[in-house]
Amino acid sequence: MTEPRTPGAATDTLTGGGPRRRRRTRTAPLPLLLPALVGLAFLVVPLIALLVRAPWRDLPSQLTSPEVWQALQLSLVCATAATLVSLVLGVPLAWLLARTEFPGRGLVRALVTLPLVLPPVVGGVALLSALGRNGLVGQYLDSWFGVTLPFTTTGVIVAEAFVAMPFLVISVEGTLRAADPRYEEAATTLGASRFTAFRRVTLPLIAPGIAAGSVLAWARALGEFGATITFAGNFPGRTQTMPLAVYLALQSDPAAAIALSLVLLAVSIAVLAGLRDRWMTAS
């Protein structure tokens, strides 16, 4: 007497009746293949052109100039500081969106993700309106504490955190929703406070999501241009980051602009390599 098969389960007689694995299609229809190849070329050819036109012989001298190292150092410091700000503020915000119910949560989530689609220049104007010397909040920072954010290194960090934090919030919120909340509930029933359960139970569970979100936020902050130049300006040694240095070099020395672009391209490739195990593999 044969055993009943589970409905919907596929078996493979060539492998002794075991579960059949889904096979990928080896050939693609021509109406799909042609636009797919055009789309691939559209994305890859500009990067290849950047590598082909790169001044490889002059690259060491281009990248060792004091101006480049100054911009690179400022970019790394500001992007790291902006990522830390995003961690301190974004992880609790992600937990709030994922674990609590409150009126208007959908609106809050939409506002949190708005900088993802907002033009960066508009974000810079919004930061000036809020944190400028005559801004909604900035006027009090200036008159009460003597703190001025626009056109300073701190302003660069603020601008980069503004555009980068939504990446971390989305990543951490998704990880929190996938994590089983019963672990936190079990910890609270054993006498742990909500914060202790979050610190001792939830954080270790969502650590991969926090790491992935941090890398994405750091990469976004490193490449920020529009909000930075609008809110912080373009002052060498103080607010001129690598993207601003690329833009400035493009006006007078395209070879130097390409050399600087290669540095940012290398960083982007390193970010993709670091996120490969989490985002670029599928079972």
N, C-alpha and C positions, 0 to 999 in steps of 0.2 A: 504494500500500500504506500503510495507516494505521499510525501508531506505536502500540505497546502502551501502555496506560495503567497507571500505577502502581496496584497494588491498594489500595483504600480511598480513593483520591484522588477528590474530587468536583470536577466541572467545571460551569461555567455557560455555556450556549450563548448567552445574551444578551450576554456579555462576551468572545465569541470563544474560548470554551473554556478560559478562565483558571480559576484556583482559586476556588471558591465560598466566600464568607465566611459564617460562621455568623450567622444573623439572630436577634435577640432576639424573644421572643414579645411581640406587641403587646397581646394580651388575656390576662387571668388568669382562671382558673376562680373562680367565686363562693365556693366553700368555702375557697379560699386567699386571695382578695382581702379578705374581711371580717376575718379575724384579723390579716392584715397591716396593714390600716388601723387596727385597734384597737391593735396593737402600736406603730405609728407615733405615734398620739395619746398613748399611755401614756408615750412617751419625750419627746415634744415639748411637750405641754400644760403640764407643770410649768415648763419653761423659758420658755414664753410668759407664764405667770402671773407668773413672777419679773420679767419685763420690764414687764408691765402694772402690777404693784403697786409698781414702783420709784418712790421719791420723787424724780422728776427735778428738781423745783424746788430741793429741798434737797440734791441730790446733791453739788454743789461744796463746800458747807460740811461735809457729812458726810465727804467724802473728804480734806478738807484739815485735819482736826483732828489735833493732835499724836499722839493715841493710835493713829489709823489709820496714819499715816505711820511710827510706831514699829513697829507690828506688821508693816506691809508691808516695811519695810527689813529687819527681823529675818527675815522669811520668805524674802526674796530671798537674803540672805547665807547663811542656813542651808541652803536648798535647793541653792544653788550649791556650797557646801562639801561637802554630802552627795553631790552628783553627782561632784565631784572624787575623793572617797574611793571611790565606786563605780567610777570609771574606773581608779584605781590598783590596786584589788583585783579588780575584776570582769573586766577584759580578760584578765589572766593566767589567771583561773579559767575563763573561757570557752574560752581556748586549750587549757587542760588537758583540759577535757571533750570538745572537738572533735577534738583532734589526737593524744591519747595513749590507750593502752589500759592499764588497771590494774584489779585486782580491786575489785569494789564500785563501779564507775563509775556504774551505774544508781542505786544508793543515794545516792551523792554528788549526782547530778543532782536526785533527788527532794528531798533536804535543801535544796539551793540554791533550788529553786522553792517550797519549803514556805511562806515568808512571803507568797507570792502569795495563798494560800488561807487562811492563818492569820488569825483575827480580830485586828485591830490591838491591841486591849486585851490579848489574850493575849501578843502580841509584846512589849508594854510590861512585862508581868509577868515574862516570860522575861528581858528585859534587866535588870530589877531583881534577879532571882535570880542573874544572872551578873555584873553590873557594879555592883550596889549596894554600899554601904559594908560590908555583911556578906555580899556575894555570893561566888560561887565564885571569881571572878577579882578582883572589886572590892575585896575585903578586903586583897589583896596590893598592889593599886594604891594603896590608902589608907595602909597601914602602911609600905610600902617607898618609895614615891615621893610620898606626900601628895596623890595625884590622886583627886578625887571627881567622878564624872560625873553622877549623878542630880541633877535640879533645877538644872541649869546650862545655859548656851547650848551648850556642847560636848555635853551630853546630848541636846539637840534634834537636833544634827547626827548623832549616833550613832543615834538612833531613826529619823530620816528615811532614813539610809543603809541601815539594816536592812531597811526595807520597800521601798526603791527599787532597790537593787542587783540583785535578781533580774530586773527588767525589762531592765536593761542586759546581764546575762549571757545571757539567752535570745536577745536580739537579736543580740549579737555571735557567740554560738555558732552560730546559724542562718546567719549570713553566712560564718563560717569553714567550715562544712560545704558551703556552696555554692561556695566558692572552690577552685580547682584546687590541690592540694598539690604538684603537680609543679614549680611555680615555686620553692617553697621547696627542694625536693630538688635542682633545678638549681643554685640558689645555693650549697647546701652542697657539691655536687660541684666547684664552682669555687673552693672554699677558704673560703667564709664559714662562720662559726660559726652554731649554731642561733639564738642570740639576734640576731646580725647579720642573718640571713635574715628573722627575724621583724620586726626593726625597719625594714629597708630594702625588703623585698618584701611581707611579709604585711600590715603595717599600712596601707600605701597601698591595697592591694586591698580591705581591709575597712573603710576609712574611712567610707563611707556608712552601714554598719551600726552602727559606733561612734557616729556622729553621731545616728542615729535612736534608738539605745538611750539615749544621753545625754539627749536631749530628753524621752523617756518617763520616765526616772528622775527628771529635774528636775521634771517636772510632778507625778509621784507624790509626790515629797518635798514639794513646795509645798502639796499638798492633804492631807498627813498630819495626822491628828487623834488617833486612839486611842492609838497607841504613844507619841506625844509627851506627851499630858496624863498618861499613866500613869507614864512614866519621867522626864519633865522638869518636870511640873507646869505651872501657868498663872500665871506671874509677869510682869506688864507690864514691858516693856523688857528682860527677860532670857530668858524662855521662851515668852512669849505670841505665837504666830504668827497669821497671818490666820485659819485655820480656828478656832483657839481664840477669837480676838476675835469671830468671827461667832457662835459658841456663847454667849459671854458677853453679847453685845449682844442676842441673841434673848430673854434673860431679862427685860430691862428696856426695850429700845428696838428693836422689830421693824423699824422703818424703817431704822435704822442697820445691822441685820443684813442686810437686803436690799441696801443700798448696798455693804456689804463683799462680799456674795456676787456682785454684779455684777463686781467686780474679779477675783475668781477665775474667773468665767465668761468674762470677756474673755481672761484668760491661757489658759484651756482652748481657746478658739477659735483663739487665736494658735498654740498647739501643733499643733492639727489642721491649720491652714493651712501650717505649716512642714513637716509630715509628709505633705502631700497627694501630692506627686510620688512618694513611696516606698510609701505604704500605701494610698492611696485611688484609685489608678488601676490599671486592668487592661488587658492587651492583648487 
